Structures are given as structure tokens and as C-alpha cells.
Amino acid sequence: MTTEQLDASRVEAFGGRLLEILNHAGLAFQLSVGHRTGLFDTMAGLQPSTSEQVAQAAGLDERYVREWLGALTVGEIVYYEPAAQTYHLPAEHAAMVTRAAGPDNLAGLAPYMALVGQVEDQVIEAFEKGGGVPYSSYPKFQELQRAETAAIFDATLVDRTLPLVPGLVEKLETGIDVADFGTGGGHAINVMAKAFPNSRFVGFDISDEGLDFARGEAREWGLENARFEARDIAAFVGEEPRFDLITTFDVIHDLARPAEVLDGIHDTLKPGGTYFCADMAASSNLEDNLEHPLAPLLYTFSIFYCMTTSLAQGGAGLGTMWGEQKAIQMLGDAGFKDVAVERVEADIINSYYICHK
């Protein structure tokens, strides 16, 4: 196509779109800084303040805080009063970027951008040679995952998520055996164990870091009905049924051997038991994800973490956006014929698959 055949207005519009993307990418890193340093939390409790006052309240270096405030001002996240040289975080913005916002704190997702940026060279190599980036290349992933999921579990797990399964809360109150496969930092197990002291809970994972954190939290909370074991969750196929409830939270799409894990879950679930699977709310069909509010971000996470860590193990590489259709098909292949899909209003990330054996 020659230059004369180009639609100049479309070129200009696309150039504007690219500038917008680059600016927003920069702001994503500023959101990460604001979250990790506590600047958003600090500013939420301040009246309009100078950069010196904000830095002092946060215990940070003023020059860096001033530049950060400049980025947030031109990014329309923080308001600036030139005459007084003061900055203010509106309450409406604080409701989406502070830890007090719980699962609504979208700034809590921003640190993932810095994390995945650290492995770009390895991802490029995988594009060229195949394979993937190993889990060991993400030293802060467990920490970030714990912080993100803890906000959701604390806000919704007991009061809104578990009640999606009819009669489950009553069973938990009476006392049943529960396992969480791929438990990570174990917060879901500990939250449930605290809420339902008559039930017995175990979390399985291969991450020593995650299990150490889980055990420490259980000790801190004085839980005697929660324990954690280092086990490969793909190795339960053929074991005797022993659990009334098995949960996975954003685990299946990351796995090297997801089909084997689902088979093992089905095998170890007692007759009449429930498998409760939380995973990404998306479609398996690309065209259905065009209006998904987080689709570009989730496809990015897939390439830079979820898909690539699976492929690094020679795995299935399902990817973050494996979608509801693929999930239902794989659950059916594992033996779950009765699958219901539910959503929780406060959780924009997940769909909840309720599967009975």
C-alpha cells in the first residue's frame, strides 16, 4: 500500500491511540509505586498537601514523591492546586487505589507489571525458540499473589463465595473434610478454618515459601483444624476418596498438567462431594472477549506468566484466558457432569464452577 492510499485520519487516530497506550503504561508503573510505598493510603488520610507534607507523612524522599505526584496529576489521578502547590487524592479515587478498598483496589494489580517486565528477555527467547519461562524467574510472585487474593478472600469468601453452593455453609458448620489444591500462601484455607472450626482443612502445594507463610499464619491465628502439605497436586490420580469439598482458586489455568489434576480431584472427592473451582472469568472464544474489561491485561499476564510457566515444564499451556467453554469441557472429561457457573459481584476476575461428584 502506498502512502497515497493511506487514510490520513485513521493513521492519526491510531497514532493517538498508541500515545494513549504508552502513557497508560507509564501510569501503571506509577500505580505500582503508589501501592507498594503506601502513598495512596497516606494521601487518602490527608487534606490537600504540599509534596513536602505528603513525603513527610509517608516517610519517603520528597524529590521522588514530587515527581510521582507530577505523573499522577497529569494522569488525572491526583488533583493539583497551582496557587497553593498542594495535591489531593479525591475520595472517589481513593475508593479504587487504597488497601482500605479491599478487592476494589485495582492499584494492587499494578505491581504485576513490574514483575513481568523483569522476564521480557526470557519471553522473547521463548517466542523465538519455544518453551517457556520457569517459575523460579518470578521471585516475588507468591508475595504479590498473597496480597491480591487475600483482599478477595477476606471480603467475599465466607459471606458471598461459599454460599454460592447450596447447603455448603451448613455442612461446613457441622464439620466436613476440605482440601485446597494449589493453596499457595494458604490464606483461603486459614480463612475457612477460622470461620468453620468444626471442619478439617488441608492445603497442598509445592512452594516451600507459600507453605511456610501458610503455616505461620495458621499458628498466628491459633488454628488447630488447618494443616499444609508439600505435594504435587498432579499426583492424586487413583487415590481413595477422602474429601467432602475440594477447592482451587485461580490455579488450573497455570498448571503443566491440568487434566491430571482435575482427574485427581475427582478421584479424591467423596461420592456426593463438591469441587469448587474459581478461575478466570472469560470466554474460550477470542471474539467474545472483545468487551472484557481486563482482556488486554489478562492476555498479557498469560504470555508473561501463566502460559509460559506451564510451557516451561513441557505443559499444556492453557493460558489465563482458557475460558469457560474449555473449563466446562475439561471438567466433564474429568468426570464432573453437573457443572454450574456462578459469579460474585465484588470479584471481576473470577467465575466459580460448582461441580458435584
C-alpha positions, 0 to 999 in steps of 0.5 A, a space after each residue: 500500500 502506498 502512502 497515497 492510499 493511506 487514510 490520513 485520519 485513521 493513521 492519526 487516530 491510531 497514532 493517538 491511540 498508541 500515545 494513549 497506550 504508552 502513557 497508560 503504561 507509564 501510569 501503571 508503573 506509577 500505580 505500582 509505586 503508589 501501592 507498594 510505598 503506601 502513598 495512596 493510603 497516606 494521601 487518602 488520610 490527608 487534606 490537600 498537601 504540599 509534596 513536602 507534607 505528603 513525603 513527610 507523612 509517608 516517610 519517603 524522599 520528597 524529590 521522588 514523591 514530587 515527581 510521582 505526584 507530577 505523573 499522577 496529576 497529569 494522569 488525572 489521578 491526583 488533583 493539583 492546586 497551582 496557587 497553593 502547590 498542594 495535591 489531593 487524592 479525591 475520595 472517589 479515587 481513593 475508593 479504587 487505589 487504597 488497601 482500605 478498598 479491599 478487592 476494589 483496589 485495582 492499584 494492587 494489580 499494578 505491581 504485576 507489571 513490574 514483575 513481568 517486565 523483569 522476564 521480557 528477555 526470557 519471553 522473547 527467547 521463548 517466542 523465538 525458540 519455544 518453551 517457556 519461562 520457569 517459575 523460579 524467574 518470578 521471585 516475588 510472585 507468591 508475595 504479590 499473589 498473597 496480597 491480591 487474593 487475600 483482599 478477595 478472600 477476606 471480603 467475599 469468601 465466607 459471606 458471598 463465595 461459599 454460599 454460592 453452593 447450596 447447603 455448603 455453609 451448613 455442612 461446613 458448620 457441622 464439620 466436613 473434610 476440605 482440601 485446597 489444591 494449589 493453596 499457595 500462601 494458604 490464606 483461603 484455607 486459614 480463612 475457612 478454618 477460622 470461620 468453620 472450626 468444626 471442619 478439617 482443612 488441608 492445603 497442598 502445594 509445592 512452594 516451600 515459601 507459600 507453605 511456610 507463610 501458610 503455616 505461620 499464619 495458621 499458628 498466628 491465628 491459633 488454628 488447630 483444624 488447618 494443616 499444609 502439605 508439600 505435594 504435587 497436586 498432579 499426583 492424586 490420580 487413583 487415590 481413595 476418596 477422602 474429601 467432602 469439598 475440594 477447592 482451587 482458586 485461580 490455579 488450573 489455568 497455570 498448571 503443566 498438567 491440568 487434566 491430571 489434576 482435575 482427574 485427581 480431584 475427582 478421584 479424591 472427592 467423596 461420592 456426593 462431594 463438591 469441587 469448587 473451582 474459581 478461575 478466570 472469568 472469560 470466554 474460550 472464544 477470542 471474539 467474545 472477549 472483545 468487551 472484557 474489561 481486563 482482556 488486554 491485561 489478562 492476555 498479557 499476564 498469560 504470555 508473561 506468566 501463566 502460559 509460559 510457566 506451564 510451557 516451561 515444564 513441557 505443559 499444556 499451556 492453557 493460558 489465563 484466558 482458557 475460558 469457560 467453554 474449555 473449563 466446562 469441557 475439561 471438567 466433564 472429561 474429568 468426570 464432573 457432569 453437573 457443572 454450574 457457573 456462578 459469579 460474585 459481584 465484588 470479584 471481576 476476575 473470577 467465575 466459580 464452577 460448582 461441580 458435584 461428584 
